Amino acid sequence: MRLIEAEGLAVRLGGHDVLHDVNLRLDRGEIVTIVGPNGSGKSTLLRTLIGAQRPTRGRILRAPGLRIGYVPQRLHIDPTLPMSVARFLNLPRRRPTAALHSALEGAGLPDLGPRQMADLSGGQFQRVLLARALLERPDLLILDEATQGLDQPGSAAFYRRIAEVRQEMGCAVLMVSHELHVVMSASDRVICLNGHVCCEGRPEIVAQAEEYRALFGTGTEGALALYRHEHGHSHDHDHDHPQSHEAAE
C-alpha cells in the first residue's frame, strides 16, 4: 500500500534551490534510508514530506488519514528544568498511562517513565523521542539522523529497535543517516540525495561502495561512478542494482 509519494518536488530557500525534481515513494512495511553529503537537502526533504515546509514546485500525495511519527535530529531541553520522561511524553496533552507504557515499551525503555529527562544518556534520550513518535501509532515513522552523537554500539542497538518496531507495527520507516555501515542490515532501499535523487537501490549494492564516504565529503561522484560500473558489468541480477537518476547540475 502506497503511503506517501512525492512528484517533481522542488524547494527553494533563501534564493537557493535546495531540492529539485525529487520523486519518491514509500510503501507500508518498508525501511528506506536517505544518504547524501552535508547540504544535500535531506532534512529539507523530510520537513517537506511531513508538511513543515511548503514545496516550491511539485506535489506530495499522502494516503488518507496517514499518521506520521517524527524523530528529530536533536531536541534541546533545559537541563535545569525538572521534567520526568512521563511528563515529557504527556506534552502537549495528557495521554492514557497504558499508551505511555506501550510507547516506552516499543522504544525499548519500559521502566523509564519516572526518570528525569536531564539524567538520561544520549541513547536513552533518543529512545524517549522515539517513544514520543510511537504514541501516534504511526503508519510512517520518519527519523532525521536520530542517532547523531551516539557511539556505534548505541547506534546499532537503536536501529535494531527500529527494525523491531517496523515488524511489530507494520509501519514504513524513512530515515536519514550517515551511518551506512549500521543501517545496511535494516534498510530495504537506499536513496542517494544531492539536491536531487542521484540513484536509489537495494542496500547490498551500496555496501559494495567502499568509498561511500565520498558522499559526505566531495559529493556523490565517486559512488555514482561505482554504481554505473556495477550496473554496466552485471546482467544476471539487474533487479538488485540501483536506478540512476542523473540530472544536470
C-alpha positions as CSV (number, residue, x, y, z in Angstrom):
1,M,0.0,0.0,0.0
2,R,1.4,3.4,-1.0
3,L,1.7,5.6,2.0
4,I,3.3,8.8,0.6
5,E,4.6,9.9,-2.8
6,A,6.4,13.0,-3.9
7,E,6.3,14.0,-7.6
8,G,8.6,16.6,-9.1
9,L,9.4,18.1,-5.7
10,A,11.4,21.3,-5.6
11,V,12.2,23.5,-2.6
12,R,13.8,27.0,-2.9
13,L,15.2,28.6,0.3
14,G,16.9,31.9,0.5
15,G,17.2,32.2,-3.2
16,H,18.8,28.8,-3.4
17,D,17.4,25.6,-4.9
18,V,17.8,23.1,-2.1
19,L,15.8,20.4,-3.9
20,H,14.7,19.9,-7.5
21,D,12.9,17.2,-9.4
22,V,12.7,14.8,-6.5
23,N,10.5,11.8,-7.0
24,L,10.0,9.5,-4.0
25,R,7.5,6.8,-3.0
26,L,7.1,4.8,0.2
27,D,5.1,1.7,0.8
28,R,3.8,0.2,4.0
29,G,6.3,-2.0,5.8
30,E,9.5,-0.9,4.0
31,I,12.5,0.7,5.6
32,V,14.2,3.3,3.3
33,T,17.3,5.2,4.2
34,I,18.3,8.6,2.6
35,V,22.0,9.3,2.4
36,G,23.9,12.2,1.0
37,P,26.6,14.9,1.7
38,N,26.0,17.8,4.0
39,G,23.8,20.4,2.4
40,S,22.2,17.9,0.0
41,G,18.7,18.7,1.2
42,K,18.0,15.6,3.3
43,S,16.4,17.3,6.3
44,T,14.5,19.7,4.0
45,L,13.0,16.7,2.2
46,L,11.8,15.2,5.5
47,R,10.3,18.5,6.6
48,T,8.6,18.9,3.3
49,L,7.2,15.4,3.5
50,I,5.7,15.9,7.0
51,G,4.2,19.3,5.9
52,A,6.5,21.6,7.9
53,Q,8.0,23.1,4.7
54,R,6.0,24.1,1.6
55,P,7.4,22.9,-1.8
56,T,8.1,25.5,-4.4
57,R,7.0,23.0,-7.1
58,G,5.7,19.5,-7.3
59,R,3.2,17.8,-5.1
60,I,3.0,15.3,-2.2
61,L,0.3,12.6,-2.2
62,R,-0.5,11.1,1.2
63,A,-2.7,8.1,1.9
64,P,-6.0,9.3,3.6
65,G,-5.6,9.5,7.3
66,L,-1.9,8.9,7.2
67,R,-0.4,9.1,10.7
68,I,3.3,10.2,10.8
69,G,5.7,9.8,13.8
70,Y,8.7,12.1,13.6
71,V,12.0,11.7,15.5
72,P,14.1,14.9,15.1
73,Q,17.8,15.2,14.6
74,R,18.1,16.8,18.0
75,L,16.0,18.4,20.7
76,H,17.3,20.7,23.4
77,I,15.7,20.6,26.9
78,D,17.0,22.9,29.6
79,P,18.8,20.6,32.0
80,T,17.7,22.7,35.0
81,L,14.1,22.1,34.1
82,P,12.6,19.3,36.3
83,M,10.7,17.1,33.9
84,S,10.2,13.4,34.1
85,V,10.0,11.2,31.0
86,A,6.3,10.6,31.6
87,R,5.6,14.3,31.9
88,F,7.6,15.0,28.7
89,L,5.5,12.3,26.8
90,N,2.3,13.9,28.1
91,L,3.1,17.2,26.4
92,P,1.2,19.0,24.9
93,R,-1.7,16.8,26.0
94,R,-2.1,14.1,28.6
95,R,-2.0,10.5,27.4
96,P,-3.5,7.4,29.0
97,T,-1.0,5.6,31.2
98,A,-1.4,2.5,29.1
99,A,-0.4,4.4,26.0
100,L,2.7,5.8,27.6
101,H,3.8,2.4,28.8
102,S,3.2,0.9,25.4
103,A,5.2,3.6,23.6
104,L,8.1,3.3,26.1
105,E,8.0,-0.5,25.7
106,G,8.0,-0.1,21.9
107,A,11.1,2.1,22.2
108,G,12.8,-0.5,24.5
109,L,12.5,1.5,27.7
110,P,9.5,0.2,29.6
111,D,10.6,1.3,33.1
112,L,11.9,4.8,32.3
113,G,8.7,6.9,32.9
114,P,9.8,8.2,36.4
115,R,13.3,9.2,35.3
116,Q,14.3,12.8,34.8
117,M,15.0,13.8,31.2
118,A,18.2,15.6,32.4
119,D,19.5,12.3,33.8
120,L,19.2,10.3,30.5
121,S,22.1,9.1,28.5
122,G,22.2,10.1,24.8
123,G,20.8,6.7,23.7
124,Q,18.0,6.8,26.3
125,F,17.1,10.4,25.3
126,Q,16.8,9.4,21.6
127,R,14.7,6.4,22.6
128,V,12.3,8.7,24.5
129,L,12.0,10.8,21.3
130,L,11.2,7.5,19.5
131,A,8.6,6.7,22.2
132,R,7.0,10.1,21.6
133,A,6.7,9.4,17.9
134,L,5.3,5.9,18.6
135,L,2.5,7.5,20.7
136,E,0.8,8.4,17.4
137,R,0.7,4.7,16.3
138,P,2.3,5.9,13.1
139,D,1.8,4.4,9.6
140,L,5.0,6.1,8.7
141,L,7.9,6.7,11.1
142,I,10.4,9.4,10.0
143,L,13.8,9.8,11.6
144,D,16.3,12.6,10.9
145,E,19.7,11.4,11.9
146,A,18.2,10.1,15.1
147,T,21.5,8.5,16.3
148,Q,23.7,11.6,15.9
149,G,26.0,11.7,18.9
150,L,25.7,8.0,19.8
151,D,28.6,5.6,19.6
152,Q,28.5,2.8,17.1
153,P,27.1,0.1,19.5
154,G,24.4,2.6,20.6
155,S,23.5,3.4,17.0
156,A,23.4,-0.3,16.1
157,A,21.1,-1.0,19.1
158,F,18.8,1.9,18.1
159,Y,18.5,0.7,14.5
160,R,17.8,-2.9,15.7
161,R,14.9,-1.4,17.7
162,I,13.6,0.4,14.7
163,A,13.6,-2.8,12.7
164,E,11.6,-4.4,15.5
165,V,9.1,-1.5,15.6
166,R,8.6,-2.0,11.8
167,Q,8.0,-5.7,12.4
168,E,5.6,-5.1,15.3
169,M,3.6,-2.2,14.0
170,G,3.8,-2.9,10.2
171,C,4.7,0.8,9.6
172,A,7.0,2.2,7.0
173,V,10.3,3.8,8.1
174,L,12.1,6.6,6.3
175,M,15.3,7.7,7.9
176,V,18.3,9.9,7.1
177,S,21.7,8.6,8.2
178,H,25.4,9.0,7.6
179,E,26.0,5.5,9.1
180,L,25.6,3.3,6.1
181,H,27.5,0.5,7.8
182,V,25.0,0.4,10.6
183,V,21.7,0.8,8.6
184,M,22.6,-1.7,5.9
185,S,21.0,-4.7,7.6
186,A,17.8,-2.8,8.3
187,S,17.2,-1.0,5.0
188,D,15.2,-2.3,2.1
189,R,16.2,0.6,-0.1
190,V,18.8,3.4,-0.1
191,I,18.2,6.7,-1.8
192,C,21.3,8.9,-2.5
193,L,20.3,12.6,-2.5
194,N,22.3,15.6,-3.6
195,G,19.7,18.2,-4.3
196,H,18.0,15.6,-6.5
197,V,17.8,11.8,-6.4
198,C,21.1,10.7,-7.8
199,C,20.4,7.0,-7.5
200,E,18.5,4.5,-5.4
201,G,18.5,0.8,-5.0
202,R,19.0,-2.2,-2.7
203,P,21.5,-1.7,0.1
204,E,23.7,-4.6,-1.0
205,I,24.8,-2.5,-3.9
206,V,25.6,0.4,-1.6
207,A,27.6,-1.9,0.7
208,Q,30.0,-2.7,-2.2
209,A,31.0,1.0,-2.5
210,E,33.9,1.2,0.0
211,E,34.3,4.9,-0.9
212,Y,30.8,5.8,0.1
213,R,32.2,8.3,2.5
214,A,32.8,10.5,-0.6
215,L,29.1,11.1,-0.5
216,F,29.6,13.2,2.6
217,G,32.8,14.9,1.6
218,T,33.4,15.9,-2.0
219,G,30.0,14.7,-3.3
220,T,28.5,11.7,-4.9
221,E,30.7,11.4,-8.0
222,G,32.8,8.5,-6.7
223,A,30.0,6.4,-5.5
224,L,28.0,7.1,-8.7
225,A,30.9,6.0,-10.8
226,L,31.0,2.7,-8.9
227,Y,27.2,2.3,-9.3
228,R,27.4,2.8,-13.0
229,H,30.3,0.4,-13.2
230,E,28.4,-2.3,-11.3
231,H,25.3,-1.7,-13.3
232,G,27.1,-1.9,-16.6
233,H,29.0,-5.1,-15.8
234,S,26.3,-7.4,-14.4
235,H,23.4,-8.8,-16.3
236,D,22.3,-11.6,-14.0
237,H,20.8,-9.6,-11.2
238,D,19.5,-6.3,-12.8
239,H,16.8,-6.0,-10.2
240,D,19.5,-5.8,-7.5
241,H,21.0,-2.6,-9.0
242,P,20.1,1.0,-8.2
243,Q,18.2,3.1,-10.7
244,S,20.3,6.0,-11.8
245,H,18.7,9.4,-11.9
246,E,21.3,11.7,-13.3
247,A,20.4,15.3,-13.8
248,A,22.3,18.4,-14.9
249,E,23.9,20.3,-12.0
